[in-house]
Amino acid sequence: MVTFQPRWVFDTILGTPEAARRSTTKVRKRLVNYDAVEISPHLGLYGEKGKYEYKQYFLRDDNGEVQCPFASLNIQQERDEVA
């Protein structure tokens, strides 16, 4: 299942750092009961330094490293320019 929410939806719910921490903790506790793997190290809060959102959108089932989905577009474009 994939769910996308616009940023403004969370502004009321996660309006303060404390509210964001409480909400994140609650969601992650629920994930423990739902998912067969540990919580991904790629999950973070919006704007958190070192946490890239594309990694959160493309979580792997084995929590492995995620590549930027647009990186292959650059490689293909470079190949097209050389050809």
C-alpha positions in Angstrom: 0.0 0.0 0.0 1.2 3.5 -0.8 -0.2 6.6 0.6 0.8 10.2 -0.2 -0.4 13.2 1.8 0.3 16.8 1.0 2.6 18.6 3.5 -0.2 20.9 4.7 -2.2 17.9 6.1 0.5 17.4 8.7 1.0 21.0 9.7 -1.8 20.9 12.3 -0.9 17.4 13.5 2.8 17.9 13.7 2.8 21.6 14.4 5.5 21.4 17.2 8.6 19.2 17.6 7.0 17.5 20.6 3.8 16.8 18.6 5.8 15.4 15.8 7.8 13.1 18.1 4.7 11.8 19.8 3.0 11.1 16.5 6.1 9.4 15.0 6.5 7.2 18.1 2.9 6.1 17.9 3.1 5.2 14.2 6.3 3.3 14.7 4.9 1.3 17.6 2.1 0.3 15.3 4.5 -0.7 12.5 6.3 -3.1 14.9 3.0 -5.1 15.1 2.3 -4.9 11.4 5.6 -5.4 9.6 7.9 -8.4 9.6 11.1 -6.3 9.3 12.5 -3.7 11.7 11.6 -0.1 11.2 13.6 1.3 8.3 16.6 3.4 9.2 15.6 5.7 6.3 12.5 7.0 8.1 12.7 10.4 9.6 10.9 13.6 10.1 10.2 16.2 7.4 13.3 18.3 6.9 15.5 16.2 9.2 19.1 16.6 8.2 20.5 13.5 6.5 17.0 11.9 5.9 16.1 12.1 2.3 12.4 11.8 1.5 12.9 9.8 -1.7 14.3 7.0 0.5 11.1 7.1 2.6 8.9 6.8 -0.6 10.8 3.7 -1.9 11.4 1.6 1.2 12.7 -1.9 0.4 11.3 -5.0 2.1 14.8 -5.8 3.4 15.6 -2.3 4.6 18.5 -2.2 2.2 20.0 1.0 0.7 17.7 2.9 -1.7 19.0 4.6 -4.8 17.4 7.9 -6.0 14.8 6.8 -8.5 15.9 9.7 -10.8 19.6 8.7 -10.9 19.0 6.3 -13.7 17.4 9.1 -15.8 20.7 11.0 -15.6 22.7 8.0 -16.7 20.3 7.4 -19.7 20.5 11.0 -20.7 24.3 10.9 -20.6 24.3 7.8 -22.8 21.9 9.4 -25.3 24.2 12.5 -25.5 27.2 10.4 -26.2 25.5 8.3 -28.9 
